[in-house]
Amino acid sequence: MEDLRTRIARTLRREREAASLSVSELARRAGISKATVSQLESGSGNPSVETLWALGVALGIPFAVLVDQQSNAPTLIRADELAGVPSAAAAYSATLLSASPPGARRDIYLIKAEPGDPRRSEPHHAGTIEHVVLMTGQARIGPAGEPVLLNPGDYLTYAGDAPHLFEATAPGTSAVLISELR
């Protein structure tokens, strides 16, 4: 199976070229350095969630496109073998569990987070709705101005196209997040 860095490198280059953008122009649009884009395309970079979201927005594609395995075979992901993308700003990582196939518009992630700085998200694509089921721990999740405290088993949905956050308030917090694009 192709590793995450290789998958990101291959997909980033393909999407950048499909958009007819230079490395410099993509870096400018994403608000990151040209060196970072070059490192990611060569497979030597270690991207954060924030960097991949910025690149996705700059390319007009969902985050999932950059990390999806795109396989039609049955996929089993063992919890102890997860290859998540870490946040640069919080003890938080996102692992894509299932990306939407062409024509469908939802992506499923497993989130793992620890208490500390919250993971603050800028608005995603217009019409994005996020659904969260908290599995373990406790967290404040939702719109940046009015997050909701969730306990295991709680479900919350909110607009993903407005600023929002995920703040673990207990160790070992995990959740399933479904990003729905309308």
WOWO-V382489 format. One record per helix or strand. SS is the DSSP state (@ for helix, = for strand). FROM is the first residue (numbers start at 0). LEN is the number of residues. Records with the same first field share a line. If there is no record, write none. Layout:
# WOWO-V382489
SS: FROM-LEN + FROM-LEN
This chain:
# WOWO-V382489
@: 3-15 + 22-8 + 33-9 + 48-11 + 62-5 + 78-3
=: 84-2 + 91-7 + 105-8 + 118-3 + 127-9 + 137-6 + 147-4 + 154-5 + 163-5 + 172-9
